[in-house]
Amino acid sequence: MVEISEASRWEKHKAGRLIKTNEGRGEHGPWLNMVGWKVIFHGQDMGSLVPWIDKELDNPALKEIEASVWRVALAYSNQVAGLRATGSGAILYWLESTDVHKYLQRAFTVSKYKTIKQYAEKWRNLFLFCWRSFDSKEINTRFDVTNEQHQALSALKSHLNAPPNLPPPSEDLTDRLLLKLSLSLIHQEGDLLPTTIQYFCGLIGWDRVHRCWKMPSQYTGFLAAMQYIIRVLESGDALEHGNGTLLARFRHRRDKWLVGGLTTPFSLVHQQLQYSLCCAQDAPGSDPIRIPNANQVIYHGWMFEISALKTLIKDVIREAEAKLSKLIFLTTTEVPDVNPYQFSDDNTEREAGHYFALQHP
């Protein structure tokens, strides 16, 4: 009976992590309809998917990926920032725009050192997701992975998982392989299935503590980091390869992969970012309470049943009586019924106000 009860409790706990199409009014609205997460992750257990992006402290290969992402992000950020001192400074105005035929009057601003560090951590999580998910059996039914992405990840794994008797992996080769995989993720157009970046963004949109989808105000920071890294990596690589002037090289790649209105990962991230910024302006704070159905409540990630809440007061009183009976040295665990009105002051009592301790100085 204990095993059956524990299994039933676990199934109810797991039910709070499974994505359903209809989960009540709190799970519907323009925000979730726009991002499409409930459709992408329908029937999937988010508790088993989100750990794909967790950091591992004991894996040297994943440690090297974290260091490589930081080196590449910083190097290409410095390269883009250096365009201000050249005759190709117009690239920064085109880079800030998402319109194919129009540039903005403000130039793209390279973030500060500390901010780039934080942005690089978001891009590192994308690599952790690819590292663990590409070998999943159900990958072909959840999101699309191209042959180029498979080959790039295999080359990176072979390089980082070298035998112990060989020299440590070269940082320069690691950075080049990491950049190759990054570009293969950026250069992916969506079709029947979500792209790798789109599926990854959906995982980030799940709040594992409260077991619900994040509000727009909780999601804009991540989207800003993804948009920045995509812009910097694509621009830096375009400036190094190709023919013609720097502006011509940049426009050749930018007009395809860094503009809106297409089925590219950048367009998706930019669309969600603009929408979430508008929603977050007047949005209230996140609600710690979630009611997935009429019989359950989730408070800060902890689930309890309404039926158990109804008996909570009686349980508290019963436990308080048991403790009180011990404090007043009763032989039973139940406090006897006492009529407080039977005790009253006697006006004829001569020793009214007498205190027995006065007899023992």
C-alpha positions in Angstrom: 0.0 0.0 0.0 2.9 2.3 0.7 4.4 1.7 -2.7 1.1 2.2 -4.4 0.6 5.5 -2.5 4.1 6.7 -3.3 3.7 5.8 -7.0 0.4 7.7 -7.1 2.0 10.7 -5.5 4.9 10.7 -8.0 2.5 10.5 -11.0 0.7 13.6 -9.7 4.0 15.3 -9.2 5.1 14.4 -12.7 1.8 15.6 -14.1 2.7 19.1 -13.2 5.6 18.9 -15.6 3.8 17.5 -18.6 2.7 20.1 -21.2 -1.0 19.9 -22.0 -2.9 21.9 -24.6 -5.5 23.1 -22.1 -4.2 23.8 -18.6 -6.6 26.5 -17.5 -6.9 30.2 -18.1 -3.5 31.0 -16.6 -1.8 29.1 -19.4 -3.5 30.9 -22.3 -2.9 34.3 -23.7 -1.3 36.2 -26.6 2.2 35.6 -25.3 2.0 31.8 -25.2 0.1 31.7 -28.5 2.9 33.8 -30.2 5.8 31.7 -29.0 4.0 28.4 -29.6 5.7 26.5 -26.7 2.6 24.6 -25.7 2.4 23.1 -29.2 6.1 22.5 -29.6 6.4 20.7 -26.2 2.9 19.1 -26.1 3.0 15.8 -24.1 6.7 16.1 -23.2 8.1 16.0 -19.7 9.9 19.3 -19.1 11.6 18.0 -16.0 13.6 15.6 -18.1 14.3 18.1 -20.9 15.5 21.1 -19.0 18.6 19.3 -17.4 20.1 19.2 -20.9 21.2 22.8 -20.4 22.7 22.2 -16.9 26.4 22.9 -16.3 28.7 20.0 -15.4 31.7 20.8 -13.2 33.4 17.5 -13.7 33.4 17.2 -17.5 36.7 18.7 -18.9 35.2 18.8 -22.5 32.3 21.0 -21.4 34.6 23.2 -19.4 36.6 23.8 -22.5 33.5 24.6 -24.5 32.6 27.3 -21.9 36.1 28.8 -22.2 36.0 28.7 -26.0 32.6 30.4 -26.2 33.9 33.2 -24.1 37.0 33.6 -26.2 35.1 33.6 -29.5 32.4 36.0 -28.2 35.0 38.5 -26.9 37.2 38.3 -30.0 34.4 39.0 -32.5 32.9 41.7 -30.2 36.2 43.5 -30.3 36.4 43.0 -34.1 32.9 44.6 -34.6 33.8 47.4 -32.1 36.9 48.2 -34.2 34.8 49.1 -37.2 34.2 52.6 -35.7 37.8 53.5 -36.5 37.7 52.4 -40.1 36.0 53.6 -43.3 33.4 50.8 -42.9 31.7 52.2 -39.9 28.4 52.1 -41.9 28.3 48.4 -41.1 27.3 49.2 -37.6 24.2 51.1 -38.8 23.2 48.2 -41.1 23.8 45.8 -38.2 21.4 47.5 -35.9 18.6 47.3 -38.5 16.6 44.2 -39.3 15.2 45.6 -42.6 16.9 44.3 -45.7 16.8 47.6 -47.6 17.1 50.1 -44.8 19.7 51.0 -42.1 19.0 52.8 -38.8 20.2 56.2 -37.7 21.8 54.7 -34.6 24.7 52.4 -34.7 25.1 48.9 -33.2 26.7 49.2 -29.7 29.1 46.5 -28.5 28.3 45.5 -24.9 30.6 45.9 -22.0 33.0 43.2 -20.9 30.8 42.0 -18.0 27.7 41.9 -20.2 29.5 39.9 -22.9 30.5 37.4 -20.2 26.9 36.9 -19.3 25.8 36.7 -22.9 28.4 34.0 -23.6 27.0 31.9 -20.8 23.6 31.8 -22.6 25.3 30.7 -25.8 27.3 28.1 -23.9 24.0 26.6 -22.7 23.0 26.1 -26.3 26.1 24.0 -26.8 25.4 22.0 -23.7 21.9 21.3 -25.2 23.3 20.2 -28.5 26.0 18.1 -26.8 23.4 16.0 -25.0 20.3 16.1 -27.2 21.7 15.3 -30.6 22.1 11.6 -29.5 18.5 11.4 -28.3 16.4 8.7 -30.0 13.3 11.1 -30.4 15.3 14.0 -31.8 13.9 13.6 -35.3 10.3 14.0 -34.0 10.9 17.0 -31.8 13.2 19.5 -33.7 15.2 19.5 -36.9 18.9 18.9 -36.9 20.8 19.2 -40.2 23.6 17.0 -41.4 26.0 20.0 -41.1 25.1 20.4 -37.5 25.6 16.7 -36.8 29.0 16.7 -38.5 30.1 19.9 -36.7 29.2 18.5 -33.3 30.9 15.2 -34.1 34.1 16.9 -35.1 34.0 19.0 -31.9 33.4 16.0 -29.7 36.2 14.0 -31.3 38.6 16.9 -30.8 37.7 17.5 -27.1 37.5 13.8 -26.2 41.0 13.0 -27.3 42.8 10.1 -25.6 44.8 11.0 -22.4 48.1 10.0 -24.0 47.8 12.8 -26.6 48.5 16.5 -26.1 45.6 18.7 -24.8 43.2 20.0 -27.4 44.4 23.1 -29.2 42.4 26.3 -28.2 42.6 27.7 -31.7 41.1 24.5 -33.3 38.5 24.4 -30.6 37.4 27.9 -31.3 37.2 27.2 -35.1 35.1 24.1 -34.6 32.9 25.9 -32.1 32.4 28.7 -34.6 31.6 26.3 -37.3 28.8 24.7 -35.2 27.5 28.1 -34.2 27.2 29.2 -37.8 25.4 26.0 -38.7 22.9 26.7 -36.0 22.5 30.3 -37.2 22.2 29.3 -40.9 19.2 27.0 -40.4 15.8 27.8 -41.8 12.6 26.4 -40.2 10.3 24.1 -42.1 8.1 21.4 -40.7 9.9 21.1 -37.4 11.3 23.7 -35.1 14.9 24.7 -35.6 17.5 23.7 -33.0 17.7 27.3 -31.6 13.9 27.6 -31.6 13.6 24.4 -29.5 16.4 25.5 -27.2 14.7 28.9 -26.6 11.5 27.0 -25.6 13.4 25.1 -23.0 14.8 28.3 -21.6 11.2 29.6 -21.4 10.2 27.0 -18.9 10.5 28.0 -15.2 11.6 24.8 -13.5 11.0 26.3 -10.0 7.3 27.2 -10.5 6.8 24.6 -13.2 5.1 27.0 -15.6 6.1 29.1 -18.6 8.1 32.3 -18.0 6.4 35.7 -18.3 7.8 38.1 -21.0 9.6 40.2 -18.4 11.5 37.1 -17.3 12.5 36.2 -20.8 13.7 39.4 -22.5 17.2 39.2 -21.0 17.8 35.8 -22.5 16.5 36.9 -25.9 18.7 40.0 -25.9 21.8 37.8 -25.2 20.9 35.4 -28.1 20.3 38.3 -30.5 23.6 39.9 -29.6 25.7 36.7 -30.0 24.1 35.9 -33.3 24.8 39.3 -34.7 28.4 39.4 -33.4 29.4 35.9 -34.6 27.8 36.3 -38.0 29.3 39.7 -38.6 32.8 38.8 -37.5 32.9 35.7 -39.7 31.5 37.6 -42.7 34.2 40.3 -42.4 36.9 37.6 -42.5 35.7 35.7 -45.5 34.4 36.6 -48.9 35.3 39.0 -51.8 35.0 42.7 -52.2 34.8 45.4 -49.5 34.0 44.8 -45.9 30.5 46.3 -46.4 29.9 44.0 -49.4 31.0 40.9 -47.5 28.8 41.9 -44.5 25.7 42.7 -46.6 26.0 39.4 -48.5 25.5 37.5 -45.2 23.5 40.0 -43.2 20.7 40.4 -45.8 20.0 36.7 -45.4 20.6 35.7 -41.8 20.3 39.0 -39.7 17.0 40.4 -40.9 13.4 39.9 -39.9 10.5 38.4 -41.7 12.2 35.1 -42.6 12.2 31.6 -41.0 15.7 32.0 -39.7 16.7 31.7 -36.0 17.6 35.4 -35.8 14.2 36.5 -37.2 12.5 34.3 -34.6 14.5 35.6 -31.7 14.1 39.2 -32.8 10.3 38.8 -33.2 10.0 37.3 -29.7 12.2 40.0 -28.2 10.2 42.9 -29.6 6.9 41.3 -28.6 8.1 40.5 -25.1 9.4 44.0 -24.6 6.0 45.4 -25.4 4.3 42.9 -23.1 6.7 43.5 -20.2 6.2 47.3 -20.1 3.0 47.1 -18.0 3.1 43.4 -16.9 2.9 42.6 -13.2 5.3 40.4 -11.4 5.3 36.7 -11.6 2.6 34.8 -9.6 4.0 32.2 -7.2 0.7 30.3 -7.3 -0.4 28.1 -10.2 -3.6 26.0 -10.4 -3.2 23.4 -13.2 -6.6 21.8 -12.4 -9.4 22.0 -9.9 -7.8 19.6 -7.4 -4.2 20.7 -7.3 -2.2 23.9 -6.4 1.4 24.6 -7.1 3.1 27.2 -4.9 6.7 28.1 -5.6 7.2 24.7 -7.3 5.6 22.7 -4.5 2.4 20.8 -5.3 -0.4 20.0 -2.9 -3.9 18.8 -3.2 -7.0 20.9 -2.3 -8.5 17.9 -0.4 -5.4 17.9 1.9 -5.7 21.6 2.4 -9.3 21.3 3.7 -8.1 19.0 6.6 -5.1 21.2 7.3 -6.8 23.2 10.2 -8.0 20.0 12.0 -4.6 18.4 11.6 -2.9 21.5 13.1 -5.3 21.7 16.1 -4.9 17.9 16.7 -1.1 18.2 16.8 -1.2 21.3 19.0 -3.5 19.5 21.5 -1.1 16.6 21.7 1.9 18.9 22.5 -0.1 20.9 25.0 -1.1 17.8 26.9 2.5 17.0 27.3 3.3 20.5 28.6 0.6 20.3 31.3 1.5 16.8 32.3 -1.7 15.1 31.2 -1.7 11.3 30.9 -3.7 11.4 27.7 -2.9 13.1 24.3 -6.3 14.9 24.3 -6.9 18.1 26.2 -10.1 17.7 28.3 -13.0 20.0 27.7 -13.0 22.9 30.2 -15.8 25.4 30.8 -14.0 28.7 31.5 -17.2 30.3 32.9 -17.1 28.1 35.9 -14.2 30.1 37.3 -15.1 33.4 38.8 -14.0 35.7 41.6 -15.7 35.4 45.0 -16.2 38.9 46.4 -16.5 37.5 49.9 -13.0 36.0 49.8 -10.8 37.8 52.3 -7.5 36.7 50.7 -8.3 38.1 47.3 -5.1 39.1 45.6 -3.0 36.8 47.9 0.2 35.4 46.2 1.5 32.2 47.7 5.1 33.1 46.8 5.1 35.8 49.4 5.2 33.1 52.1 8.6 32.0 50.9 11.0 35.0 50.8 
